[in-house]
Amino acid sequence: MLVTAAPGHRVPMAGEPRKYIEPAPGEPVEVPDNSYYQRRLISGELVEVEPSNAKQSGAKPAAKRGAK
């Protein structure tokens, strides 16, 4: 799902607490539909973005975690 942070919020990425989802005019970020992000949506910290709106602004995919 595509999300952006609500105005006045910076939301840490799941599993990467030093990387943040920024509010608009920041780029929407593709994140997995899991309980961490669902809780942030319910609390109002994140806002889901329609895919058609994101294509116009050039959404970035979420960081992929690989073996370290």
DSSP file (Angstrom, degrees, kcal/mol; ACC not computed):
  #  RESIDUE AA STRUCTURE BP1 BP2  ACC     N-H-->O    O-->H-N    N-H-->O    O-->H-N    TCO  KAPPA ALPHA  PHI   PSI    X-CA   Y-CA   Z-CA
    1    1 A M              0   0    0      0, 0.0    30,-3.0     0, 0.0     2,-0.5   0.000 360.0 360.0 360.0 150.1    0.0    0.0    0.0
    2    2 A L  E     +A   30   0A   0     47,-0.5    47,-2.8    28,-0.2     2,-0.3  -0.807 360.0 168.5 -96.2 130.5    1.1    3.6   -0.6
    3    3 A V  E     -AB  29  48A   0     26,-2.3    26,-2.9    -2,-0.5     2,-0.3  -0.931  21.8-169.0-138.2 160.5    1.3    5.9    2.3
    4    4 A T  E     - B   0  47A   0     43,-2.0    43,-3.0    -2,-0.3     2,-0.1  -0.955  38.7 -96.6-139.7 156.9    2.6    9.2    3.4
    5    5 A A  E     -cB  23  46A   0     17,-1.7    19,-0.7    -2,-0.3    41,-0.3  -0.449  41.7-108.0 -73.9 148.1    2.9   10.6    6.9
    6    6 A A    >   -     0   0    0     39,-3.2     3,-2.1    17,-0.2    -1,-0.1  -0.366  54.4 -74.5 -67.9 154.8    0.1   12.9    8.2
    7    7 A P  T 3  S+     0   0    0      0, 0.0    -1,-0.2     0, 0.0     3,-0.1  -0.259 123.0  20.0 -52.8 132.4    1.0   16.6    8.5
    8    8 A G  T 3  S+     0   0    0      1,-0.3     2,-0.3    -3,-0.1    -2,-0.1   0.475 107.3 102.4  86.6   2.9    3.2   17.1   11.5
    9    9 A H    <   -     0   0    0     -3,-2.1     2,-0.4    36,-0.1    -1,-0.3  -0.900  47.8-168.5-121.0 148.5    4.3   13.5   11.8
   10   10 A R        -     0   0    0     -2,-0.3    12,-0.2    12,-0.1    36,-0.1  -0.984  20.3-158.5-126.7 121.1    7.4   11.5   10.8
   11   11 A V  E     -E   21   0B   0     10,-2.0    10,-3.0    -2,-0.4    -6,-0.1  -0.887  14.1-126.9-108.5 123.4    6.8    7.8   11.0
   12   12 A P  E     -E   20   0B   0      0, 0.0     8,-0.2     0, 0.0     2,-0.1  -0.371  28.6-111.7 -65.2 144.0    9.6    5.3   11.4
   13   13 A M  E >   -E   16   0B   0      6,-2.9     3,-1.6     3,-0.9     2,-0.2  -0.481  41.3 -95.5 -70.3 145.9    9.8    2.5    8.9
   14   14 A A  T 3  S+     0   0    0      1,-0.3    -1,-0.1    -2,-0.1    23,-0.0  -0.474 110.1   5.0 -64.0 127.7    9.1   -1.0   10.4
   15   15 A G  T 3  S+     0   0    0     -2,-0.2    -1,-0.3    -3,-0.1    -2,-0.0   0.385 123.5  74.1  79.3  -4.5   12.4   -2.6   11.2
   16   16 A E  E X   +E   13   0B   0     -3,-1.6     3,-2.3     3,-0.2    -3,-0.9  -0.595  55.7 175.3-137.5  73.5   14.4    0.5   10.3
   17   17 A P  E 3  S+     0   0B   0      0, 0.0    -1,-0.1     0, 0.0    -3,-0.1   0.581  77.6  56.9 -63.9 -10.1   13.8    3.0   13.1
   18   18 A R  E 3  S+     0   0B   0     -6,-0.1     2,-0.4     2,-0.0    -2,-0.0   0.412  94.1  76.8-100.3   2.0   16.2    5.6   11.6
   19   19 A K  E <  S-     0   0B   0     -3,-2.3    -6,-2.9    -6,-0.2     2,-0.3  -0.938  70.3-160.9-110.6 135.3   14.4    5.8    8.3
   20   20 A Y  E     -E   12   0B   0     -2,-0.4     2,-0.6    -8,-0.2    -2,-0.0  -0.851  24.4-132.1-122.1 151.2   11.2    7.8    8.2
   21   21 A I  E     -E   11   0B   0    -10,-3.0   -10,-2.0    -2,-0.3   -17,-0.1  -0.899  38.2-149.1 -91.8 122.7    8.1    8.2    6.1
   22   22 A E        -     0   0    0     -2,-0.6   -17,-1.7     5,-0.3   -12,-0.1  -0.568  11.6-108.8 -95.9 156.3    7.7   12.0    5.7
   23   23 A P  B >   -c    5   0A   0      0, 0.0     3,-2.6     0, 0.0   -17,-0.2  -0.306  61.5 -42.0 -74.2 166.6    4.6   14.0    5.3
   24   24 A A  T 3  S+     0   0    0    -19,-0.7     3,-0.1     1,-0.4   -20,-0.0  -0.414 125.6  45.1 -59.8 139.4    3.6   15.7    2.1
   25   25 A P  T 3  S+     0   0    0      0, 0.0    -1,-0.4     0, 0.0    -3,-0.0  -0.929 101.7  97.0 -87.7  17.1    5.1   17.1    0.0
   26   26 A G  S <  S-     0   0    0     -3,-2.6    -5,-0.0     1,-0.1     0, 0.0  -0.238  89.4 -89.5 -62.1 158.1    7.4   14.1    0.7
   27   27 A E        -     0   0    0     -3,-0.1    -5,-0.3     1,-0.1    -1,-0.1  -0.439  41.1-110.6 -70.6 139.0    7.1   11.2   -1.7
   28   28 A P        -     0   0    0      0, 0.0    32,-2.1     0, 0.0     2,-0.4  -0.382  34.4-142.9 -62.7 150.7    4.6    8.4   -0.9
   29   29 A V  E     -Ad   3  60A   0    -26,-2.9   -26,-2.3    30,-0.2     2,-0.6  -0.957   8.1-127.3-123.5 136.7    6.2    5.2    0.1
   30   30 A E  E     +Ad   2  61A   0     30,-1.7    32,-0.6    -2,-0.4   -28,-0.2  -0.736  39.1 171.8 -81.3 121.7    5.2    1.6   -0.8
   31   31 A V        -     0   0    0    -30,-3.0     2,-0.1    -2,-0.6   -18,-0.0  -0.908  36.4 -96.0-128.9 156.9    4.9   -0.4    2.4
   32   32 A P        -     0   0    0      0, 0.0     2,-1.7     0, 0.0     5,-0.2  -0.390  36.7-113.9 -69.7 151.0    3.6   -3.9    3.2
   33   33 A D        +     0   0    0      4,-0.1     2,-0.2    -2,-0.1     0, 0.0  -0.627  68.2 134.6 -84.6  81.6    0.0   -4.2    4.5
   34   34 A N  S  > S-     0   0    0     -2,-1.7     4,-2.3     1,-0.0     5,-0.2  -0.704  71.5 -92.3-126.4 178.3    0.9   -5.4    8.0
   35   35 A S  H  > S+     0   0    0     -2,-0.2     4,-2.3     1,-0.2     5,-0.2   0.821 118.0  59.2 -64.4 -33.1   -0.2   -4.7   11.6
   36   36 A Y  H  > S+     0   0    0      1,-0.2     4,-1.5     2,-0.2    -1,-0.2   0.959 113.7  36.1 -60.2 -51.6    2.6   -2.1   12.1
   37   37 A Y  H  > S+     0   0    0     -5,-0.2     4,-2.0     1,-0.2    -2,-0.2   0.837 113.9  57.6 -74.0 -32.3    1.4    0.2    9.3
   38   38 A Q  H  X S+     0   0    0     -4,-2.3     4,-2.5     2,-0.2    -1,-0.2   0.903 106.1  50.4 -62.6 -40.5   -2.3   -0.6    9.9
   39   39 A R  H  X S+     0   0    0     -4,-2.3     4,-2.3     1,-0.2     6,-0.2   0.897 109.7  50.7 -63.4 -39.2   -1.9    0.7   13.5
   40   40 A R  H  X>S+     0   0    0     -4,-1.5     6,-1.7     2,-0.2     5,-1.6   0.859 110.4  49.6 -67.7 -34.7   -0.3    3.9   12.2
   41   41 A L  H ><5S+     0   0    0     -4,-2.0     3,-0.7     4,-0.2    -2,-0.2   0.931 112.0  47.7 -66.0 -46.0   -3.2    4.4    9.7
   42   42 A I  H 3<5S+     0   0    0     -4,-2.5    -2,-0.2     1,-0.2    -1,-0.2   0.874 110.5  51.6 -63.5 -38.2   -5.8    3.9   12.4
   43   43 A S  H 3<5S-     0   0    0     -4,-2.3    -1,-0.2    -5,-0.2    -2,-0.2   0.650 115.0-116.5 -74.9 -13.8   -4.0    6.3   14.8
   44   44 A G  T <<5S+     0   0    0     -3,-0.7    -3,-0.2    -4,-0.7    -2,-0.1   0.504  85.6 115.0  91.7   4.7   -3.9    9.0   12.0
   45   45 A E  S   <S+     0   0    0     -5,-1.6   -39,-3.2    -6,-0.2     2,-0.3   0.824  77.1  42.1 -74.7 -31.3   -0.1    9.1   11.8
   46   46 A L  E     -B    5   0A   0     -6,-1.7     2,-0.4   -41,-0.3   -41,-0.2  -0.844  68.5-155.4-115.4 153.4   -0.2    7.7    8.2
   47   47 A V  E     -B    4   0A   0    -43,-3.0   -43,-2.0    -2,-0.3     2,-0.2  -0.997  20.8-127.1-126.5 128.6   -2.4    8.5    5.3
   48   48 A E  E     -B    3   0A   0     -2,-0.4     2,-0.4   -45,-0.2   -45,-0.3  -0.563  23.9-147.6 -75.8 139.0   -3.0    6.0    2.5
   49   49 A V        -     0   0    0    -47,-2.8   -47,-0.5    -2,-0.2    -1,-0.0  -0.878  16.4-116.4-110.0 137.3   -2.4    7.5   -1.0
   50   50 A E    >>  -     0   0    0     -2,-0.4     4,-1.8     1,-0.1     3,-0.7  -0.512  23.2-127.6 -68.9 137.0   -4.3    6.5   -4.1
   51   51 A P  H 3> S+     0   0    0      0, 0.0     4,-1.8     0, 0.0     5,-0.2   0.845 108.2  57.2 -56.4 -35.9   -2.0    4.8   -6.7
   52   52 A S  H 3> S+     0   0    0      1,-0.2     4,-0.8     2,-0.2    -2,-0.0   0.873 108.3  46.9 -65.3 -35.2   -3.2    7.2   -9.4
   53   53 A N  H <> S+     0   0    0     -3,-0.7     4,-1.0     1,-0.2    -1,-0.2   0.853 109.4  54.9 -70.8 -35.1   -2.1   10.2   -7.3
   54   54 A A  H  X>S+     0   0    0     -4,-1.8     4,-1.4     1,-0.2     5,-1.0   0.849  99.2  60.1 -69.5 -35.1    1.2    8.6   -6.5
   55   55 A K  H  <5S+     0   0    0     -4,-1.8    -1,-0.2     1,-0.2    -2,-0.2   0.865 103.2  52.7 -62.4 -34.3    2.2    8.0  -10.2
   56   56 A Q  H  <5S+     0   0    0     -4,-0.8    -1,-0.2    -3,-0.2    -2,-0.2   0.854 115.8  39.1 -68.4 -33.4    1.9   11.8  -10.8
   57   57 A S  H  <5S-     0   0    0     -4,-1.0    -2,-0.2    -3,-0.2    -1,-0.2   0.521 113.9-114.3 -96.5  -5.3    4.3   12.4   -7.9
   58   58 A G  T  <5 -     0   0    0     -4,-1.4    -3,-0.2    -5,-0.1    -2,-0.1   0.993  32.3-141.7  75.7  64.4    6.7    9.5   -8.5
   59   59 A A      < -     0   0    0     -5,-1.0   -30,-0.2    -8,-0.2    -1,-0.1  -0.231   8.8-134.1 -60.8 144.6    6.3    7.2   -5.5
   60   60 A K  E     -d   29   0A   0    -32,-2.1   -30,-1.7     1,-0.0     2,-0.1  -0.801  18.8-118.9 -97.7 140.7    9.3    5.5   -4.1
   61   61 A P  E     -d   30   0A   0      0, 0.0   -30,-0.1     0, 0.0     3,-0.1  -0.439  38.7 -96.4 -72.0 154.1    9.3    1.8   -3.3
   62   62 A A        -     0   0    0    -32,-0.6     2,-0.1     1,-0.1   -31,-0.1  -0.318  49.6 -88.5 -66.2 154.1   10.0    0.9    0.3
   63   63 A A        -     0   0    0      1,-0.1     2,-0.4    -3,-0.1    -1,-0.1  -0.419  43.4-131.6 -64.1 135.9   13.5   -0.1    1.2
   64   64 A K        -     0   0    0     -2,-0.1     2,-0.5    -3,-0.1    -1,-0.1  -0.760  12.1-136.9 -93.4 135.5   14.0   -3.8    0.7
   65   65 A R        +     0   0    0     -2,-0.4     2,-0.2     3,-0.0     3,-0.0  -0.788  28.8 176.8 -93.3 130.5   15.7   -5.8    3.5
   66   66 A G        -     0   0    0     -2,-0.5     2,-0.1     1,-0.1     0, 0.0  -0.689  40.0 -69.0-122.1 176.6   18.3   -8.3    2.5
   67   67 A A              0   0    0     -2,-0.2    -1,-0.1     1,-0.1     0, 0.0  -0.415 360.0 360.0 -65.9 140.0   20.7  -10.6    4.1
   68   68 A K              0   0    0     -2,-0.1    -1,-0.1    -3,-0.0    -3,-0.0   0.394 360.0 360.0-110.0 360.0   23.5   -8.9    6.0
